[in-house]
Amino acid sequence: MESQKKPIKGGEFIVRDTAPSDIFTAENFTEEQRMIQQMCQDFIDAEVKPHLERIDNMEEGLMPSLMEKAGELGLLGMSVPEDLGGLGVDFKTSLLATESLGAGYSFSVAYGAHTGIGTLPLLYYGNDEQRQKYIPKLASGEWKAAYCLTEPGSGSDANSGKTKAVLSEDGTHYTLNGQKMWITNAGFANLLTVFAKIDDDEKLTAFLVEADTEGITTNPEEKKMGIKGSSTRQVFFNNVKVPVENMLSERENGFKIALNILNIGRIKLAAGVMGGAKEAVRDSVKYANEREQFGRSISKYGAIRYKLAEQVIRTYAVESATYRAGQNIDDAIQGYMDQGLDKGEATLKGIEQFAPECAILKVAGSEALDYVTDEAVQIFGGMGYSAESTVERAYRDARINRIFEGTNEINRLLTVDMVLKRALKGELDLMGPAMSVANELVSIPEMKDPTEGPLGAEFDALEGFKKSILMVAGSAVQKLMQSLAKEQEVLMNIADMSIDTYIAESTLLRVQQMIDAQGEDACKEQIAIVRTLFYDTADKINKAGKDAVNSFAEGDELRMMLMGLKRFTKTQQFNVKEARQVIAQKLIEANGYCY
């Protein structure tokens, strides 16, 4: 697993080392990018937070007016080229904006749906005429967008949708009939991207449908556990006439559009939940400092400090991985443009290249936010269960993220499926390294000098994590062959090993880059984050690996792999209590998120 200078491919992190200097981190953003971030934060503080109750009560016209205000500031056109009325920022800058706006509770959902799945299919797949007609209106907020894919009988299996489109005899329009559900922004959207099947086609086709077209009706707003201020309705199409020029892209290309836009949605979700997580950490530490029990603020107690530190570790780790992947995507986009592709096509291909990482980040981000908000409620105690607290809303709002953009179960399965398919196509060499690990198991262990430096043990552990994945995945492929696709529990185990490894590696590389720039003394809290994360990750990878191999191996082979897992996930003794105290202390002194 040697470090190479050629650009890394999506999923290749399993078999290839990355130098700390080769990744982008949150510390690398420019002053101009920070100004965009501040503008987004100021908008949330001034326009959203003072009105959270009104937003949750779905006050008539409030959410559309907030969207219009965001449009006036350019926040709805981050990814839109300047010639279409947008800011035209690069991908990682759009992630930074999404993070800041992710602290906006239900507004974040409306914003994300409009700027992501609402606008991007048209931006990347529309023709010039379609883009000129609609994109400036969407970028300004004059029009709002919604994305109509899910149906009562088709959730994860999106291509099984029943909505039909029939071409008129004179060839001027299609007539749409069908039903969509869980449609975000449906209560006020002006433009709908609707997926339907033409005649007996196997795959979906996408259409741009203006919401005031005759025959479109909606149900009342859904009553939901969280994100109560987000408009969510069923949409019905009864003989809705759509001009033929409003077909988006080509016939039967809708399923591909849906998949590629979901890839973008997944990494954007990871960025957005970071904003929500940091907000919950800020609330947690402020409350812990203010709340007194037994004559002391509760932030002085070890049980609370554990929670605060763990909130930080999980948030910081997801942040590290998200901006690493964002830069990888930007680099891939530039590479495709250098080959002659236009910006839109290059963007889609660049994001598709890192689809495994997008799925990883969606899972890791949504589960980190769930943990952070749950512990925030616990830190607040009884007050956290009261609707008067911000963390009660954050806790309820967080839960949807494990379902949005494909459930976490689907994303786990996709992570492994995409990497294995690339290996079978020869795009990734997985089996060569997997065979090397298999040979290592039956040979005398090679004595290696430990890597030097404050995080040397973690770099050595990382190599073991990757060997664990290769051993389990390689053996599963050989042992289960064609039936592997049906062994979802095994695939989920391999996915968890991969997710934990990618998140841990990203955090390690980020902190090593900081050490190289600032010195060890300036990074003691970040070093504590990495070392604690790796200490826990080793056990998680060992457990997932054991669960997998115990389900398909036996006898000597099983014993050998279990010994290999023990060797590959071995950790040094480490005082995690003290490390968490260091992490929490800085947080408590700052009285807010300071990492």
N, C-alpha and C positions, 0 to 999 in steps of 0.2 A: 504494500500500500504506500507507494511513493508519491510525494507531492510533485505535481507537474504544472507547467505553465499554461497549457491549453485550457480553454474555459471548461469549467466543470459542468456536467450534464445533470439533469434532474434525476434524483435517485442514486446518483453516483457516490454520494457521501458514504455509503456503506462500504465501498471498496477503495476509496481514495482519501488520502489525507489532505487537509487544507491548512495552509499557513495562516497564522493570526493576521498577518498583514494583508491577506487576500480577501478579507471579509469587510463589509460595511457595517458599522455599528451606530447606535443612536448618538454616540458622541461625535460622529463625523458630519452631522448636518451643518450646512452653511448658515450664515446669519440671515440670508434671504429666506431659506426654508424655515428657520425659527420664527421669522416674522409671520409667515403663513400660519404656522402652528399657533402663535399668539393670537392672531386674528380669529381663528376658530375657537380658541379658549374664551376670548372676550365675548364672542357671540353667544356661546353657551351660558356664560355667567350673566350677561345682560338681558338676553332675550328668552332663554329657556328656563333656567333655574327658578327665577321669581314666579313662574307661572305653571309649575309642575302639577298642581292640583287642578287648575283649569284645563290643562292638557289632558290629564287622566280622565276628567269628566267630559271630554270630547266637546268642549264648547264650540258651537257652530262657527266655522270660518277661521278658528284660531290656528290650527296646524297649517292650512294653506297659506295663511298670512305669514307665518314663520318661514315657510319655504320660500315665499317671495322675498322676504328680507334677506334670507341666505343667498338667494339668487342675485340680489342687488350688490352684495359684497363679492360676488364671484365664486361663492362656495359650492354652487351646484355645477360649475363648469371646470372643475380642477383638471379633469382628464380630456376635456373638449379642446380641440385646436383653437388657436386665437382667431383664425379666419372664420370660425363658426360661433364666435362669441364667448369662448372659454379662456382659461389661463394657460392651458397646454403644458402643465407641469409633468415631470417624469413620474414613473410608477411609484418609486419609494416616497416621493413627496406627497403623492395622493394618499399613500398609507399613513403618513404623518398627520395629514389633515383628518383622515378617518379616525385615527386614534384620539385626537383632541375632541372631535365631535361625538366620540363614543361615550362621553360622560353625559350625554343629553337624554338618557332614558328613552321614552317613546319617540322623541324627536329623532334620535339616532336611527331608529328603524325606518321612519318615513324618509329621512335623508338617504340612508343606504339603499333603500329600494328604488328611489328616484334616480340617484346618480349611478347606481350599479346596474341591477337587472332591468331597470326601467329605461335607461339611456344607452347603455353600452351595446346591446344587440343592434340598435339602429346605427350607432357610431361606427361599429366595426363591420357590419354586414350590409348596411344600407347603401344604395347607389347615391350618386351626387345629388340628384333631384330630391330624393327622400331626406337626405341629411340637411340640405339647404332649407327645405320646407319646415322641418320640425326641430332640429337640434338647437338653433338659436333660441327658440321659445323655451325649450327645456333647460338650457343653460342659464337663462335669465330668471326662471321661475314663473314666467307668464303661464306656461303649461306645466302640468305635473304628469308623471308617468307611472304606470303599473305594468306588471308582468304576469300574464295569465297562462300558467302551465298546469298546476295541480288540479286534479278532478277528484270527485268522491271515490272513484275506484282506482285512481292512479296517483300514488304518492311517490315512493322511491322508484317505482317502475313507470317513469314518466312517459315512455313511448307507448304505453297501453291506453292512452287517452282516447275517449270516444267522440270528442267534438269533431264534427264533419264540415268540410267545405266542398261545395259543388259549383262548378263553373257554369255560368249562364249560357243559354243557347247562342246568344249573340257575342259571347266571349268578352264582355265588358267588365264583368264583376263575378266574384264568388259569393255564394250565400252560405253563411255560417249558422250552424245549429249546435248547441251544446251547453255545458255547464262547467264553470270553474269555481274552485273554492280556496279559502285561505289567501285571498288576493289582497296584498298590502297596498294601501293608498287607493283602494277601489272606490272609497266614498267621495273622493274629490279629483281623481285622475282625469286628465283630458285625452291622453293617448295610451292605448293598451297594446302591448305586444302579445298577440294571441296565437297559441299553438293548436293546430288542427290537422286532421288527415284528409287529403283530397281523395275522394272516391274510395278505392280499396288499397291505397298506398300502405306500405309497411311502416314508413317513417313519417314523422310529423313535418309539417310546413309551417313557417311563421308568417304572420300577417300584422301589419300596422293598422289598428282600428281606432278611429276617433270615437271617444266615449259617448258623444251625443248622437251617434248614428241610431236611426230608428231600429227598434227591436232589442236594444240592450237594456236590461233591467238588473237591479241589485237587490239582495236581501238586506234587512237591517244589519247594523254593526254586530259582529260577534262579541259575546261576553267572554273574556279571556282571563286566565290566571294572572298574567302580567302584561307588560307593554300595552296597558289599557288605553293609552292615548293614541295608539297607532290604529289607523283605519284598516279593518279587516272584514271583508265581505265576500259573499258568493256573488258571482256574476253570471247572468243567463243571456244566451244569444239565441234569439228566435227570429229566424229568417233575416239575419243581418247582412245587408249588402255591402261588400268591401270591393272597391275598384281593383282591377287586376294589377294596376301599377303599385298597389300597396302590399303586394307580396314581398316579404323581406328575404333577400338572397334568392336561392333557387328552390324549386319544388323538392320536397323531402330533405331539405337541409336543416330543418327546424331542430331535429334532435341533436345535431352537431352544434348548432348555435346554443342550445340549452346547456349542453355539457361544457362548452368552452366558457360561457358566461358564469356558470357555477364555479369553475376553477377560480375565476377572478373574485367571485363572491366569497369563496372560502378564505383566501388570504386577507381580503378586506375585513371579513368578520374577525379574524385574529387581531387585526389592528384595532378595530372598534372595541373589542372586549378588553383590550389593554387599557383603553381610556376609562372604561367602566371600572376595571379592577383598581387602577390607581386612585380613582375617586373614592372607592370603598376603603382603600387603605388609608387615605387622608382622613376620612370620617372616623375610621377605627382608632387611629392614633390620637386624634384630637379628643375623642370621647374618653379614651383610656387615660389621657393626661388630666382631664377635667373631673372625671368620676372618682370619688373617694369612698373607700370602704375600710373599716378597721383603722381609720385615722391616716390612711395613705392613699395616694392616687393609685388606681389599679394598674397603671403602667409600670409600677415598681415590682409587681408580682411575676414570678417566673412563668406561671401558666399563661398569663396574658402576653408576655414577651415572646413565648414560643409561637403563639398565634400570629403576632405581628411580623415576626421574622419569617415565618413560613408563607404568609401572604406576599411578602416582598420577594422571596426566593422564586415563587412560582410566576409572579408577574414579570420579574426581571428576566427570567429564563425565556418566557414566551416572547418578550420584546427582543431579546438577542436573536432569536431564530427568525422572527418576522422581518426585521430589517436586513438580516443576512440574505434571506430569500428574495426580498424586494430588490436588492442590488443585483443578485444573480439574474433576476428577470429583466431588469434594465439592461444588463450586459448582453443577455440573449437577444433582446429586442434590437439593440444596436448591431449585433452580429448579423441578424437577418436583414436589417436595412442595408448593411454594407454589401450583402449579397444581391441587393437590388429590389427587395420587397418594399412595398409602401408601408407607411407607419402603422396603419390599421392591421394589415395582415401580419406584419412583423410582431406587433404587440400580441396578437392572438397566439402566434406560434411560440413566442417567448414564454408566455404564461403557460401554454400547453406543455412546453418542455419541462416546467417545474410543477406540473400537476401533482406529483406525489408529495412534494413539500407543501403545496397548498392544502392538500387533504390532511397532512400531519398537523399543520398549524391550526386548522379549523378544530380538530379534536383537542389538541393541547390547549388552545386558547379558551375554548368554551368550558373545558373542565377546570382550568385554572380559575376562571371567573366564578364558576359555581362554588369552588372551595373558598375563594376570597370573600364572596358575599355571605356565604354561610357562616364563616368565622366572624365576619363583621357583626352579624346579628347576635352571635354568641357573646362577643365582647360588649355589645350594648345591653345584653341581658334582657330583662323584661321590656325595656324601652325599645329594643330592637324589634320586638314583636308588635309594637304599636305603629299604626299608620302615620303617626306624627313624625316618625324618624325616616331619614332618607334611606337607611339601609334596608328597611322593610320593603320599600319599592325596588331597590336594587336587587334584593334576593329574588323577588318574584319575576322581575324583568329578565334576570340572568338565565332562567331555566329554558327559555325558548331556543337559546343558541346551540344547544346540543341536538336540536331538531332541524333548525334552519339549514339551508344550503346542503341538504343531504344529511340524514341522521349520522351520529358519530359511529354507529355500527357500520353503515354503508361506507363511510369514509375510511374506516379501518380496513375493511375488505378491499376497497379501491387502492389504498396505499400499496398493499402487497401485490394485488393483481396487476397494477400498472408497471411496477418494477419487474415482476416476473415476465410479463409480456415483452418488455424491452430486452430482457435477457434472452428470451427465445428468438427474438428478431435479430440478435447480434449487436444491438445498440449499446448494451451494457455487458461487460464480462463479469458475471456473478459466479458462474460455475468453476472458473479457473481458481479464483481465490477460495471458493468453498472447498475445492479438492485439496488445496494447500493446507487448509485448516484440518480437514479430515486426516491428511497424512501426518500432521503435527500431533494429532491425538494418539497415534500408534507409535510415535517415536519418543525417544528420551527427551524430556523438556530441556530446551536450550537455555542456559544461564545467561541472562542479559543484564548489563549494567543499568540501574535505574536512571531514568531521565532526570537531568538536573533542573534546578529552579524551584521556586515556591509552589508551582503547580505541576512539577514533574510527575508526581504519583498519579495525578489526574490524567495526564497525557498517556501514561502507561495503561491506566484503567480503560481509557477510551479505546485503545487498540483491542483490549480484551472484550469490550462490549461489541465491537464490530465482528470479532471472531465468533462470539456467541450467536449473533444473527446468522452469519454465514454457515455455521455448523448446523443450527436448527433448520434454517430454510433449505439448505442444500440437501440435508437428509430427508426432509419432508417431501421435497420434489422427487427425489429418487425412490423413496419408499411408497409414496401415495400416488404418484404419477397422475393419471387422468382424474382420479377421485379427489385430488387435493382441493379442487374448486368447491366441493361439497363439504369439506371439513372446515366449517366456519370457525369453530373454536380454535383450531390450530392456526388458521390464518390471523385470527384476532390476537393470539399470543405473539406471533411474529410481528404483527403491526405494532403492538405495544412495545416490543423490544426496539423496533425501528424508531418509533416516535420518541421514546425516552432517550435513545442515543443521539438523535438529531438535535433535540432540545439541549441536552447536556453538552454536546460538542460545540454548539453555537455559543453557549454561555462561556465555556472554557476559552474559546478563541477570542471572544470579546474582551474578557478580563485580561488575558495574556497580552492582547494589543494595548490595553490600558497600562499594564505593568511596564511594557517596553517603552511607552511614551512618558510615563509619569514616575516610574519607580515603584518598588514594592511597598514602601512605607505609606504612599499616598492611596493605596488600594486595599487596605487591610479588610474593610467591610466586604468589598467585592470578592476578595480571595475567600473569605468566610462563606459567601454565597455559593461559590463554585464547589468548595470542598464539601459543604453540607449536601448540596445537590447530588454530587457524585456518590457520596456515602449512601444516600437513600436510593439512588438510581441503580447501584450495583445489586441491591437486594431485589428491586423490582424486576430487573432483567433476569436475574437468577430464577425467580419465581415463575415468570412467564415462560422461560425456557424449559424449566422442569415440567410445567403443566403440558407443554407441547410434546416433548419427547416421551413422557410417560404415556401419552395417548397413542403413539404409533410405533414405538421401539420396545424391544424386550431383550432379556438375556445379557450377553456380553456387550452387545452394541449399546444397550440402554445404560449399563454401568459405565461404559467408556464415555458416553456423552454426558452423563451426570457428573463424572469426574472432570470432564472438560469444562462444563459450566462452572463448577466450583473454582477451577483454576482461573478461568477467564473473568470471573466476577469477584475475585478476591480483593479485599480492601485493607488498607492500613488502619491501625487503631487511631481513632480520632475523637476528640471531645466535641460532639455536636452541640451539647448544652452551652458550652462556652462560646462557640461560633455563633449560635443564635442570639446569645446575649449581646455580642458585638454588633450584629446586624440591627437588632431592635434598639439598642442604645442610641445609635446615630439617628434612627427614625424618630425616637422619642424626643431627642434634643432638638430636632428640626421641626417637630410638631406637624409633620406632613410627609408626603412621599418625597424622598430626597435621593433616589437612585436613578 
